[in-house]
Amino acid sequence: MEIAPELQFKHYTVAEAKLPADALMLIPDVSLSDVEFCCDLDRNVFYGEHTPDQVADALRASHWFELREWVAAGRPGEAL
């Protein structure tokens, strides 16, 4: 991705990503092994355009960032 080439985005199921409980509580009707989203697991950044809305909303309510939010916030968690 041109916006943040240092990120390594891959598609994961919600189950594979092992999301935090506070996010999982917000998506009780989602099949964790069937729904995929696009993210960099190491930096807790997801790509909103390739993430279902319900999952994206749950991630935003946790410590995860949407790609554009992460860039705008100055790339939190990046080594200086």
Rosetta constraint file for C-alpha pairs under 8 A:
AtomPair CA 1 CA 5 HARMONIC 5.36 0.50
AtomPair CA 1 CA 7 HARMONIC 7.86 0.50
AtomPair CA 3 CA 71 HARMONIC 7.78 0.50
AtomPair CA 4 CA 71 HARMONIC 7.40 0.50
AtomPair CA 7 CA 40 HARMONIC 6.19 0.50
AtomPair CA 7 CA 43 HARMONIC 7.84 0.50
AtomPair CA 8 CA 39 HARMONIC 7.66 0.50
AtomPair CA 8 CA 40 HARMONIC 5.38 0.50
AtomPair CA 9 CA 38 HARMONIC 6.14 0.50
AtomPair CA 9 CA 39 HARMONIC 4.86 0.50
AtomPair CA 9 CA 40 HARMONIC 4.70 0.50
AtomPair CA 9 CA 41 HARMONIC 7.98 0.50
AtomPair CA 9 CA 46 HARMONIC 7.83 0.50
AtomPair CA 9 CA 47 HARMONIC 7.95 0.50
AtomPair CA 10 CA 38 HARMONIC 5.43 0.50
AtomPair CA 10 CA 39 HARMONIC 5.66 0.50
AtomPair CA 10 CA 40 HARMONIC 6.57 0.50
AtomPair CA 11 CA 36 HARMONIC 6.17 0.50
AtomPair CA 11 CA 37 HARMONIC 5.39 0.50
AtomPair CA 11 CA 38 HARMONIC 4.37 0.50
AtomPair CA 11 CA 39 HARMONIC 6.46 0.50
AtomPair CA 12 CA 16 HARMONIC 5.88 0.50
AtomPair CA 12 CA 17 HARMONIC 6.12 0.50
AtomPair CA 12 CA 36 HARMONIC 5.23 0.50
AtomPair CA 12 CA 37 HARMONIC 5.65 0.50
AtomPair CA 12 CA 38 HARMONIC 6.42 0.50
AtomPair CA 12 CA 39 HARMONIC 7.47 0.50
AtomPair CA 13 CA 17 HARMONIC 6.36 0.50
AtomPair CA 13 CA 32 HARMONIC 6.55 0.50
AtomPair CA 13 CA 33 HARMONIC 5.61 0.50
AtomPair CA 13 CA 34 HARMONIC 6.34 0.50
AtomPair CA 13 CA 35 HARMONIC 5.38 0.50
AtomPair CA 13 CA 36 HARMONIC 4.06 0.50
AtomPair CA 13 CA 37 HARMONIC 6.33 0.50
AtomPair CA 14 CA 18 HARMONIC 6.60 0.50
AtomPair CA 14 CA 19 HARMONIC 6.76 0.50
AtomPair CA 14 CA 32 HARMONIC 4.89 0.50
AtomPair CA 14 CA 33 HARMONIC 6.27 0.50
AtomPair CA 14 CA 34 HARMONIC 7.71 0.50
AtomPair CA 14 CA 35 HARMONIC 6.08 0.50
AtomPair CA 14 CA 36 HARMONIC 6.03 0.50
AtomPair CA 14 CA 37 HARMONIC 7.11 0.50
AtomPair CA 15 CA 19 HARMONIC 7.37 0.50
AtomPair CA 15 CA 32 HARMONIC 4.84 0.50
AtomPair CA 15 CA 33 HARMONIC 5.27 0.50
AtomPair CA 16 CA 33 HARMONIC 7.53 0.50
AtomPair CA 17 CA 41 HARMONIC 7.00 0.50
AtomPair CA 19 CA 23 HARMONIC 6.55 0.50
AtomPair CA 19 CA 24 HARMONIC 6.55 0.50
AtomPair CA 20 CA 24 HARMONIC 6.38 0.50
AtomPair CA 20 CA 62 HARMONIC 7.56 0.50
AtomPair CA 21 CA 25 HARMONIC 6.05 0.50
AtomPair CA 22 CA 26 HARMONIC 7.01 0.50
AtomPair CA 22 CA 61 HARMONIC 7.86 0.50
AtomPair CA 22 CA 62 HARMONIC 6.46 0.50
AtomPair CA 23 CA 27 HARMONIC 7.08 0.50
AtomPair CA 23 CA 58 HARMONIC 4.81 0.50
AtomPair CA 23 CA 59 HARMONIC 5.72 0.50
AtomPair CA 23 CA 61 HARMONIC 6.71 0.50
AtomPair CA 23 CA 62 HARMONIC 5.83 0.50
AtomPair CA 24 CA 28 HARMONIC 6.66 0.50
AtomPair CA 24 CA 58 HARMONIC 7.19 0.50
AtomPair CA 26 CA 58 HARMONIC 5.57 0.50
AtomPair CA 27 CA 54 HARMONIC 6.69 0.50
AtomPair CA 27 CA 55 HARMONIC 6.72 0.50
AtomPair CA 27 CA 58 HARMONIC 6.78 0.50
AtomPair CA 30 CA 35 HARMONIC 7.03 0.50
AtomPair CA 31 CA 35 HARMONIC 6.13 0.50
AtomPair CA 35 CA 52 HARMONIC 7.97 0.50
AtomPair CA 36 CA 51 HARMONIC 7.12 0.50
AtomPair CA 36 CA 52 HARMONIC 7.87 0.50
AtomPair CA 37 CA 46 HARMONIC 7.53 0.50
AtomPair CA 37 CA 47 HARMONIC 7.75 0.50
AtomPair CA 37 CA 50 HARMONIC 5.95 0.50
AtomPair CA 37 CA 51 HARMONIC 4.44 0.50
AtomPair CA 37 CA 52 HARMONIC 6.82 0.50
AtomPair CA 37 CA 55 HARMONIC 7.86 0.50
AtomPair CA 38 CA 46 HARMONIC 5.69 0.50
AtomPair CA 38 CA 47 HARMONIC 5.48 0.50
AtomPair CA 38 CA 48 HARMONIC 7.73 0.50
AtomPair CA 38 CA 50 HARMONIC 5.60 0.50
AtomPair CA 38 CA 51 HARMONIC 5.97 0.50
AtomPair CA 39 CA 44 HARMONIC 7.15 0.50
AtomPair CA 39 CA 45 HARMONIC 5.56 0.50
AtomPair CA 39 CA 46 HARMONIC 3.96 0.50
AtomPair CA 39 CA 47 HARMONIC 5.83 0.50
AtomPair CA 40 CA 44 HARMONIC 5.92 0.50
AtomPair CA 40 CA 45 HARMONIC 5.32 0.50
AtomPair CA 40 CA 46 HARMONIC 6.29 0.50
AtomPair CA 41 CA 45 HARMONIC 6.85 0.50
AtomPair CA 43 CA 77 HARMONIC 6.97 0.50
AtomPair CA 44 CA 63 HARMONIC 7.44 0.50
AtomPair CA 44 CA 64 HARMONIC 4.92 0.50
AtomPair CA 44 CA 65 HARMONIC 6.39 0.50
AtomPair CA 45 CA 64 HARMONIC 5.74 0.50
AtomPair CA 45 CA 65 HARMONIC 4.82 0.50
AtomPair CA 45 CA 66 HARMONIC 5.58 0.50
AtomPair CA 45 CA 67 HARMONIC 5.78 0.50
AtomPair CA 45 CA 70 HARMONIC 6.99 0.50
AtomPair CA 46 CA 51 HARMONIC 7.46 0.50
AtomPair CA 46 CA 56 HARMONIC 7.87 0.50
AtomPair CA 46 CA 64 HARMONIC 7.35 0.50
AtomPair CA 46 CA 65 HARMONIC 6.33 0.50
AtomPair CA 46 CA 66 HARMONIC 4.95 0.50
AtomPair CA 46 CA 67 HARMONIC 5.74 0.50
AtomPair CA 47 CA 51 HARMONIC 6.35 0.50
AtomPair CA 47 CA 66 HARMONIC 5.81 0.50
AtomPair CA 47 CA 67 HARMONIC 5.38 0.50
AtomPair CA 48 CA 52 HARMONIC 7.64 0.50
AtomPair CA 48 CA 53 HARMONIC 7.82 0.50
AtomPair CA 48 CA 56 HARMONIC 6.36 0.50
AtomPair CA 48 CA 66 HARMONIC 5.96 0.50
AtomPair CA 48 CA 67 HARMONIC 7.11 0.50
AtomPair CA 51 CA 55 HARMONIC 6.62 0.50
AtomPair CA 51 CA 56 HARMONIC 5.98 0.50
AtomPair CA 52 CA 56 HARMONIC 6.12 0.50
AtomPair CA 53 CA 57 HARMONIC 6.09 0.50
AtomPair CA 54 CA 58 HARMONIC 6.34 0.50
AtomPair CA 55 CA 59 HARMONIC 6.14 0.50
AtomPair CA 56 CA 60 HARMONIC 6.16 0.50
AtomPair CA 56 CA 66 HARMONIC 7.78 0.50
AtomPair CA 57 CA 61 HARMONIC 6.42 0.50
AtomPair CA 58 CA 62 HARMONIC 6.72 0.50
AtomPair CA 59 CA 63 HARMONIC 7.16 0.50
AtomPair CA 59 CA 64 HARMONIC 5.41 0.50
AtomPair CA 59 CA 65 HARMONIC 7.26 0.50
AtomPair CA 60 CA 64 HARMONIC 5.79 0.50
AtomPair CA 60 CA 65 HARMONIC 6.13 0.50
AtomPair CA 60 CA 66 HARMONIC 7.09 0.50
AtomPair CA 65 CA 69 HARMONIC 5.94 0.50
AtomPair CA 65 CA 70 HARMONIC 5.42 0.50
AtomPair CA 66 CA 70 HARMONIC 6.07 0.50
AtomPair CA 67 CA 71 HARMONIC 6.35 0.50
AtomPair CA 68 CA 72 HARMONIC 6.09 0.50
AtomPair CA 69 CA 73 HARMONIC 6.02 0.50
AtomPair CA 70 CA 74 HARMONIC 6.55 0.50
AtomPair CA 70 CA 75 HARMONIC 5.14 0.50
AtomPair CA 70 CA 76 HARMONIC 6.61 0.50
AtomPair CA 71 CA 75 HARMONIC 5.09 0.50
